[in-house]
Amino acid sequence: MTIRTVEIPEDNAVFGQTTSAFANFGYSAAVRAHGLLFIAGTIGRRADGSIPDTIEEQTEIALRKIEEILRREDLDTSALVDVTSYHVDIRQHLPGFVAAKQRLVKPPYPTWTIIGVSGLASPGLLVEIRATAAYPDAPR
């Protein structure tokens, strides 16, 4: 079995200075195994490290980071098969999250689980999104 990590260069425009989190917390942005790409939870922290106030902007940034990881693997959002998102104050922020998601995620839709949580890694974070994608050459 071949397992390969996806590295995000420090000069990546989408991730910016947030790439330091991979080394600081000891994890990979994504790992390819068994024809699947497992994408770590992504958050809505801007490339400069700041956290937007709105759920819409945080959702867009997190999804753009997922798109960037997919792009680095010659995939797009149509390769997503399973997504889980974690939400602080889910009842308050769900409408804004759904609006941003509808702008960025197009059919075919992956499965998606939405979970309310009491908090995320940094104060001010409202959403974290993890995903799994399938490579088109993966065995059926």
C-alpha positions in Angstrom: 0.0 0.0 0.0 1.3 3.4 -1.0 0.6 6.3 1.3 1.6 9.8 0.2 1.2 13.2 1.9 0.2 16.3 0.1 2.6 19.1 1.0 1.5 22.8 0.8 4.5 25.0 0.1 5.1 27.9 2.5 4.7 30.4 -0.4 1.2 29.1 -1.3 -1.1 32.1 -1.9 -4.2 30.4 -0.6 -2.7 29.1 2.7 -0.1 31.9 3.2 1.4 31.9 6.7 -1.1 29.4 7.9 1.0 26.6 6.5 3.0 26.7 9.8 0.1 24.9 11.5 1.0 21.7 9.8 4.4 21.5 11.5 3.3 23.2 14.7 0.5 20.7 15.3 2.1 17.7 13.6 -0.3 16.9 10.8 -0.5 16.8 7.0 -2.9 18.9 4.9 -3.9 15.8 3.1 -3.0 12.1 2.7 -3.5 9.9 -0.3 -4.2 6.2 0.4 -6.2 3.5 -1.3 -7.4 5.8 -4.1 -8.7 8.3 -1.7 -7.5 11.7 -0.6 -8.2 12.5 3.1 -8.1 16.2 3.6 -7.5 17.5 7.2 -10.0 19.9 8.8 -9.6 23.3 7.2 -10.5 26.6 8.8 -11.4 30.0 7.7 -8.2 31.7 8.7 -7.0 34.2 6.1 -3.5 33.8 4.4 -2.2 36.5 6.7 -3.4 34.5 9.8 -6.3 36.7 10.7 -9.8 35.3 11.3 -12.8 37.0 9.6 -15.8 37.9 11.6 -18.4 36.4 9.3 -19.4 32.7 8.8 -19.7 33.4 5.0 -16.0 34.5 4.7 -14.7 31.8 7.0 -16.7 29.2 5.0 -15.4 30.5 1.7 -11.8 30.5 2.9 -12.0 27.0 4.2 -13.6 25.7 1.0 -11.0 27.6 -1.1 -8.3 25.8 0.9 -9.9 22.4 0.1 -10.1 23.5 -3.6 -6.4 24.3 -3.5 -5.5 20.9 -2.0 -7.7 19.2 -4.7 -6.1 21.3 -7.4 -2.6 20.3 -6.3 -3.7 16.7 -6.9 -5.3 17.5 -10.3 -8.8 17.1 -8.8 -11.7 19.5 -8.3 -14.8 19.6 -6.0 -16.5 17.0 -8.1 -14.1 14.4 -6.7 -15.4 15.0 -3.1 -17.2 12.0 -1.8 -17.6 12.8 1.9 -17.5 16.1 3.9 -17.9 16.8 7.6 -18.2 20.4 8.9 -18.0 21.5 12.5 -19.9 24.6 13.5 -19.8 26.9 16.5 -23.3 28.4 17.3 -24.7 26.3 14.5 -28.2 27.6 14.7 -27.0 31.2 14.4 -24.5 30.6 11.6 -26.1 27.8 9.5 -27.8 30.2 7.0 -24.6 32.0 6.2 -22.7 28.7 5.9 -25.3 27.3 3.5 -25.3 30.4 1.4 -21.4 30.3 1.0 -21.5 26.5 0.4 -24.1 26.9 -2.3 -22.0 29.4 -4.1 -18.9 27.2 -4.1 -20.0 23.5 -4.1 -21.8 22.4 -7.3 -23.2 19.0 -8.3 -22.4 16.2 -8.0 -22.7 16.8 -4.3 -20.7 14.7 -1.8 -22.3 13.3 1.3 -22.1 16.0 4.0 -22.4 15.8 7.8 -22.9 19.0 9.8 -22.0 18.9 13.5 -22.5 21.6 16.1 -19.6 22.0 18.5 -18.9 24.3 21.5 -15.6 25.6 20.1 -12.7 25.2 17.7 -8.9 25.5 18.0 -8.8 29.3 18.1 -11.3 31.9 19.5 -13.3 33.4 16.7 -13.3 30.4 14.5 -16.8 29.4 13.5 -16.4 26.5 11.1 -13.9 23.7 10.3 -14.4 21.5 7.3 -12.7 18.1 6.6 -13.2 16.1 3.4 -12.5 12.9 1.5 -12.1 12.8 -2.3 -11.8 9.9 -4.7 -9.2 9.8 -7.5 -10.8 9.0 -10.9 -8.3 6.2 -11.5 -9.2 4.4 -8.2 -10.5 0.9 -8.5 -14.2 0.6 -8.1 
